């Protein structure tokens, strides 16, 4: 829980966002440390997804500042934050339905030569070579993710759990420094959740990626996240290790309601 | 029966030329709608821009007594290929302007903008007679290489010319679509937000698709102008200029360029051959009105395909990316 001398990869300073009269995110400040899995929990409507949308530049904050690796990112657009090394997934998994699993992965690497139309007509060899490398990388990521056999399947045909694995595999194609996972455990079986947890831990330990993760179900978060940030009604309630969070009376109150005490 | 073999052949050749020109337009639409999900209901606008641009570039400015009858703002008298290039460039530039204005909005707005702009282009040409002779249109447009074959065989030569254009466009689009560039377009069709989250500049790719498809449509328009050798604004009404092409692509297979070609030939055959049939079955006195029944048939055909076989005859291949 005490991040000691870990460096800070993401920093929020007094971030606000409201929709009409609703303060979805209300003066939130915190830091996310590198090479860790930081969790973000809170009841429905606490503002978790809005906060993710702000960090990934899907929305712009009304006020406040967001720093990624010491650089302000709160006025960029969605595709620009990606190039800074920040990659996100979505609460309801999104995939390119009528494209194969392999194509879903091969789309991701940035600045592909073949993304310039004329290169495909006039520098075919260059595009081919790069495409071969991207394909090999995608196949190895699929192999690690256990999706290799599904590579030629339309992504829309995958099961809920497989779609979550695909999402994870796609983030690996991006080679980001920080991944924002929005409820990676939603809609998957307990077995698949275990695999997912394992893969996320491996990302951090083997590839040195930092992870910031929204969890709705406690198990996944308590198992793999440290520290954990708790939000309620747009505000940051507390931050601490799993053991601390479990004991905290404010957290219990938020989750179980005042009457339960 | 009444027709000689030569007459049948001539009919087939002009049929194939028109179907091939429509196939080029359908491939352009496939770039927009089939691969990128851009709703372009204004094909007629790019069709007209291409036809008129090439006409004004290649024909001489009328002089002497002709100048009293044919008003034409520009007449550069340049070669056919420059006319084609000009047609592609003008269509592309106009598409770029439309795209910059509308592509950041949701897709419905592009449909509204394109249909509006196509009609505006047609009405502008119709009313502003100083530009290209208004409703009378331009006639006697130059036909490329017309002096190397006898007049009665010219259509055979033009079929070769159109086929070359169709082939080059087909392969250029195929290579583009099967490349990483095409992969981004197809991904935008599936889920724009996710493609932005993958770091791609969605607006920029949509703009490229709109311009590229419109350039192809412009070339189709130019080829039409030099085939018919006469163009008037009436040709570019929404049915002939836009919806028949939607029917062609939808029937052949959205997202499949071979389908676009096959669909164009089938729909054009139904359209041009049904005239004979309709004349045979309608009661006397209705002959002049009968051809309009075909408008209804095109609509019914579209509805039937969308309900019974939404992917069309061929549909998109499972593996498109291959490089």
Boltz contact constraints between the chains, C-beta under 6 A:
constraints:
  - contact:
      token1: [A, 78]
      token2: [B, 196]
      max_distance: 6.0
  - contact:
      token1: [A, 78]
      token2: [B, 197]
      max_distance: 6.0
  - contact:
      token1: [A, 79]
      token2: [B, 196]
      max_distance: 6.0
  - contact:
      token1: [A, 79]
      token2: [B, 199]
      max_distance: 6.0
  - contact:
      token1: [A, 79]
      token2: [B, 200]
      max_distance: 6.0
  - contact:
      token1: [A, 79]
      token2: [B, 201]
      max_distance: 6.0
  - contact:
      token1: [A, 82]
      token2: [B, 199]
      max_distance: 6.0
  - contact:
      token1: [A, 83]
      token2: [B, 199]
      max_distance: 6.0
  - contact:
      token1: [A, 88]
      token2: [B, 197]
      max_distance: 6.0
  - contact:
      token1: [A, 94]
      token2: [B, 191]
      max_distance: 6.0
  - contact:
      token1: [A, 94]
      token2: [B, 194]
      max_distance: 6.0
  - contact:
      token1: [A, 96]
      token2: [B, 187]
      max_distance: 6.0
  - contact:
      token1: [A, 96]
      token2: [B, 190]
      max_distance: 6.0
  - contact:
      token1: [A, 96]
      token2: [B, 191]
      max_distance: 6.0
  - contact:
      token1: [A, 97]
      token2: [B, 190]
      max_distance: 6.0
  - contact:
      token1: [A, 103]
      token2: [B, 321]
      max_distance: 6.0
  - contact:
      token1: [A, 107]
      token2: [B, 183]
      max_distance: 6.0
  - contact:
      token1: [A, 107]
      token2: [B, 187]
      max_distance: 6.0
  - contact:
      token1: [A, 108]
      token2: [B, 198]
      max_distance: 6.0
  - contact:
      token1: [A, 110]
      token2: [B, 199]
      max_distance: 6.0
  - contact:
      token1: [A, 112]
      token2: [B, 180]
      max_distance: 6.0
  - contact:
      token1: [A, 114]
      token2: [B, 179]
      max_distance: 6.0
  - contact:
      token1: [A, 114]
      token2: [B, 180]
      max_distance: 6.0
  - contact:
      token1: [A, 115]
      token2: [B, 180]
      max_distance: 6.0
  - contact:
      token1: [A, 115]
      token2: [B, 181]
      max_distance: 6.0
  - contact:
      token1: [A, 115]
      token2: [B, 184]
      max_distance: 6.0
  - contact:
      token1: [A, 117]
      token2: [B, 176]
      max_distance: 6.0
  - contact:
      token1: [A, 117]
      token2: [B, 181]
      max_distance: 6.0
  - contact:
      token1: [A, 120]
      token2: [B, 175]
      max_distance: 6.0
  - contact:
      token1: [A, 120]
      token2: [B, 176]
      max_distance: 6.0
  - contact:
      token1: [A, 120]
      token2: [B, 179]
      max_distance: 6.0
  - contact:
      token1: [A, 127]
      token2: [B, 323]
      max_distance: 6.0
  - contact:
      token1: [A, 128]
      token2: [B, 323]
      max_distance: 6.0
  - contact:
      token1: [A, 131]
      token2: [B, 323]
      max_distance: 6.0
